[in-house]
Amino acid sequence: MKPAILLILGSVALGSIATAQRLTLMPQLGLENSKTSIQYNNAPSFSPLGGQMSMTPGARLDYKTKAGHGVFVAAGTSRSTVSYNFSNLETGGNTYQVSQGDLKLNVQSGYMFSSKPIYFNKTAAGKNKSSASKSLATANENNTGERSRCGAYRSHCGKNNVENSKTAAVEKDKGWFVSVQPSIGAAYNPGANESLDTKTSASQNMYSYKAGNWNLALVSGIGFEFGKNVERRFTVNVNYLKGITNLDEKITSPSDAKPIVTNLSSKTSSWTVSAGIPITLNKKKKLAKPEPQPQLRSQQSKCGRYKAA
């Protein structure tokens, strides 16, 4: 039941990929700031190592519809575990040794939304539209005489050519844009095993507690995708992760008088800032060229003779 949420989200993501409108692979490299606190019995919790910084490589696969909604599947890394070692249950809250854990791989999945591009240079885009409109009006005035003699061909084809040029000019000069991409989901750590290890050395027990050794966590974040004109260039993501399971342990030591019960618990969370380059996997289909119409070719030849005369 622990990875059930992630499996459901992953199934939805993989099922949607088959009919994806846009499928994007994004390698990422980021910096994680994690903080893990420990509570020993009923004593106040404390963070033995404070905030820890580490590099976090990863990759993310996004599926987005034309409306901007979508799902994601990601492979990430985290170094939030803290190894807490002690030998005496009665003094373990005061006498201990700590060290940062290893980098661990986790799998993430969830829902995301991508807003429409927000262009920075709106003034230039307005000027381009205005210039294109003036060009269209001028072209229509210059072609008045030709339309009067050439008929419907000039009024139809000439207008379409100018309109196509107008659209191409506006698309070419839109400039830089940003798209906001909030997301929420779950993360699963397949390498998270038992958080407590007990060893005996020279008739003395040695306890090692892995604080922050979560196997299921909640993730949320927001991304900013930057691009120019209609081309996406790079994405900056800010993500928050909070572990929710596999964080509590209990030690019961037998005794002739009364068993000693020691409760260990931890809380862990992290902020990650990462950057990546989006790679579109499914290319747009090329539109089929329309078949030439014989009637238009005949009218074009008449116009050509008129202009030559």
C-alpha positions in Angstrom: 0.0 0.0 0.0 2.9 2.4 0.5 3.7 2.9 -3.2 0.1 2.6 -4.2 -0.4 6.3 -4.9 2.7 6.5 -7.1 1.7 3.3 -9.0 -1.7 4.8 -9.8 -0.2 8.1 -11.0 2.4 6.2 -13.0 -0.3 4.1 -14.7 -2.2 7.2 -15.7 0.9 8.8 -17.0 2.0 5.8 -19.1 -1.6 5.3 -20.4 -1.7 9.0 -21.5 1.6 8.9 -23.2 0.2 6.6 -25.9 -2.0 9.4 -27.1 0.2 12.3 -26.2 -0.1 15.7 -27.9 3.4 16.7 -26.7 5.9 14.3 -25.2 9.0 16.0 -23.7 12.1 14.5 -22.2 14.1 16.8 -19.9 17.5 15.9 -18.4 18.0 18.0 -15.2 20.8 19.1 -12.9 20.0 20.8 -9.6 21.0 21.7 -6.1 19.1 20.3 -3.1 18.9 21.8 0.4 17.6 19.1 2.8 16.9 19.3 6.5 16.2 16.3 8.8 15.2 16.5 12.4 15.3 13.7 15.0 13.2 13.2 18.1 14.5 10.8 20.8 11.7 9.6 23.1 9.8 12.6 24.3 12.6 15.1 24.1 12.3 18.1 21.8 13.3 17.4 18.2 16.7 18.7 16.9 18.5 18.8 13.6 22.0 17.4 14.2 23.4 18.4 10.8 21.2 21.4 10.0 20.6 22.1 6.3 22.7 20.0 3.9 23.5 21.0 0.3 24.0 18.4 -2.4 23.9 18.1 -6.2 20.9 16.2 -7.6 21.0 14.9 -11.2 17.7 13.6 -12.7 15.4 13.3 -15.7 11.7 14.0 -16.3 9.2 12.9 -18.9 6.2 15.2 -19.5 3.0 14.6 -21.4 0.9 17.7 -22.2 -2.3 18.1 -24.0 -3.1 21.1 -26.2 -5.0 22.7 -23.3 -1.9 22.6 -21.1 -2.9 19.8 -18.7 -0.7 16.8 -18.3 1.2 14.3 -16.2 4.8 13.6 -15.5 7.1 10.7 -14.6 10.6 11.6 -13.2 13.7 9.9 -11.9 15.2 12.0 -9.1 17.8 11.8 -6.4 17.9 12.9 -2.7 20.4 12.9 0.1 18.1 13.6 3.1 19.1 10.6 5.3 21.1 11.1 8.5 22.9 8.2 10.1 22.4 8.5 13.9 24.6 6.1 16.0 24.6 5.4 19.7 25.3 2.6 22.1 23.4 3.4 25.3 19.6 3.6 25.2 19.4 5.8 28.3 21.9 8.4 27.1 21.4 8.0 23.3 19.7 11.4 23.1 22.8 13.1 24.4 25.7 10.9 23.4 25.7 10.0 19.7 27.5 10.2 16.4 25.9 11.5 13.1 26.9 11.5 9.4 25.1 12.3 6.2 23.6 9.4 4.2 24.3 8.4 0.6 22.6 9.8 -2.5 19.5 7.7 -3.2 17.4 7.4 -6.3 13.6 7.9 -6.2 10.8 7.8 -8.8 8.2 10.6 -9.0 4.9 10.9 -10.8 2.0 13.4 -10.7 -0.1 16.1 -12.4 1.1 19.2 -14.0 -0.3 22.3 -15.9 1.4 24.5 -18.4 0.2 28.0 -19.0 0.1 29.7 -22.4 3.4 31.5 -23.4 3.7 35.0 -21.8 5.8 37.2 -24.2 8.1 39.8 -22.6 8.2 42.1 -25.7 4.5 42.8 -26.2 5.2 46.2 -27.8 7.3 44.7 -30.6 4.6 42.1 -31.2 2.0 44.9 -31.5 4.2 46.8 -34.0 4.7 43.6 -36.1 1.0 43.1 -36.3 0.4 46.8 -37.2 3.1 46.7 -39.9 1.7 43.5 -41.3 -1.8 45.1 -41.5 -0.4 48.1 -43.3 1.4 45.9 -45.8 -1.8 44.0 -46.4 -3.8 47.2 -47.0 -1.1 48.6 -49.3 -1.0 45.3 -51.3 -4.8 45.3 -51.6 -4.7 48.9 -53.0 -2.0 48.0 -55.5 -3.8 44.9 -56.7 -7.1 46.7 -57.4 -6.5 47.2 -61.0 -5.3 43.6 -61.5 -8.3 42.2 -59.7 -10.6 44.2 -62.0 -9.2 42.4 -65.1 -8.0 39.1 -63.7 -11.1 38.3 -61.8 -11.5 36.1 -58.8 -8.0 34.6 -59.0 -6.2 37.8 -58.0 -8.6 38.6 -55.2 -8.3 35.1 -53.7 -4.7 34.0 -54.2 -3.2 37.5 -53.9 -4.9 38.1 -50.6 -3.9 34.6 -49.2 -0.2 35.2 -50.1 -0.1 38.5 -48.2 -1.9 37.0 -45.2 0.5 34.1 -45.1 3.4 36.6 -45.1 1.8 38.6 -42.3 1.4 35.5 -40.1 5.0 34.3 -40.7 6.3 37.8 -39.9 4.4 37.9 -36.6 5.5 34.4 -35.6 9.1 35.2 -36.4 9.5 38.3 -34.3 7.5 37.5 -31.1 10.7 37.4 -29.0 11.3 35.7 -25.6 8.5 34.2 -23.6 7.9 32.3 -20.3 5.4 29.5 -19.5 4.5 28.8 -15.8 4.2 25.1 -15.0 2.9 24.2 -11.4 2.9 20.5 -10.5 2.0 18.1 -7.6 2.6 14.4 -7.1 4.2 11.7 -5.1 7.7 10.2 -4.8 8.7 6.6 -4.0 12.2 5.5 -2.8 12.6 1.8 -3.8 16.0 1.6 -2.0 14.5 2.5 1.4 14.9 -0.5 3.7 14.6 -0.8 7.5 15.6 2.4 9.3 17.1 0.7 12.4 20.1 -1.6 12.5 21.4 -3.2 15.7 24.8 -4.9 16.1 26.7 -6.4 19.0 30.4 -5.7 19.6 32.3 -6.9 22.7 29.0 -7.7 24.5 27.7 -4.2 23.8 24.8 -3.3 21.5 25.4 -0.6 18.8 22.4 1.1 17.4 22.2 2.9 14.0 19.1 4.8 13.1 18.6 6.2 9.6 16.7 9.4 10.1 14.8 10.7 7.1 14.8 7.3 5.4 11.4 7.8 3.7 10.0 5.5 1.2 7.0 7.6 0.2 6.9 11.4 0.0 4.8 14.2 -1.3 6.3 16.5 -4.0 5.1 19.9 -5.3 6.8 22.5 -7.4 6.6 25.2 -10.0 8.6 25.4 -13.3 9.4 28.3 -15.6 9.9 27.4 -19.2 11.7 30.0 -21.3 11.8 30.2 -25.1 12.1 32.4 -28.1 9.3 32.9 -30.7 7.8 29.4 -30.7 11.0 27.4 -29.7 11.5 26.2 -26.1 15.0 26.8 -24.9 15.4 25.8 -21.1 13.4 25.3 -18.0 14.0 26.2 -14.3 12.2 24.2 -11.6 11.7 24.8 -7.9 10.5 21.7 -6.1 9.6 20.9 -2.5 9.6 17.3 -1.0 8.4 16.1 2.3 8.8 12.5 3.5 5.7 10.9 5.1 6.4 7.1 5.7 9.1 4.9 7.2 10.3 7.5 9.6 9.4 6.0 13.0 11.2 3.2 14.9 10.9 1.6 18.4 13.6 -0.2 20.4 12.7 -2.6 23.2 15.5 -3.7 25.4 14.8 -6.7 27.8 15.4 -6.1 31.4 14.9 -8.0 34.7 13.0 -5.2 36.2 11.2 -3.4 33.4 11.8 -3.4 29.6 13.4 -0.2 28.3 11.4 1.2 25.4 13.0 3.8 23.2 11.1 5.7 20.5 12.9 7.3 17.6 11.2 9.4 14.9 12.3 11.9 12.3 11.0 14.6 9.9 12.6 15.4 6.7 12.0 17.9 3.8 14.0 19.5 1.0 14.0 22.3 -1.5 15.5 21.7 -4.9 16.4 24.2 -7.7 17.2 22.6 -11.0 17.5 23.5 -14.7 17.0 21.4 -17.8 16.7 21.5 -21.6 13.4 20.2 -23.0 13.6 17.7 -25.8 10.4 17.1 -27.8 10.1 13.4 -28.7 7.0 13.4 -30.8 7.5 15.7 -33.9 4.6 17.5 -35.4 3.0 15.9 -38.5 3.6 17.7 -41.7 0.4 18.9 -43.4 -0.3 17.4 -46.8 0.1 19.8 -49.7 -3.3 20.6 -51.4 -3.7 19.4 -55.0 -3.5 22.1 -57.6 -6.8 23.1 -59.1 -7.0 23.2 -62.9 -9.3 26.2 -62.9 -6.9 28.3 -60.9 -4.0 27.4 -63.2 -6.1 28.6 -66.1 -6.8 31.9 -64.5 -3.2 32.3 -63.4 -2.1 31.9 -67.1 -4.6 34.6 -68.1 -3.2 37.0 -65.5 0.3 36.2 -66.6 -0.6 37.1 -70.2 -2.3 40.3 -69.1 0.7 41.4 -67.0 3.1 40.5 -69.9 1.0 42.6 -72.3 
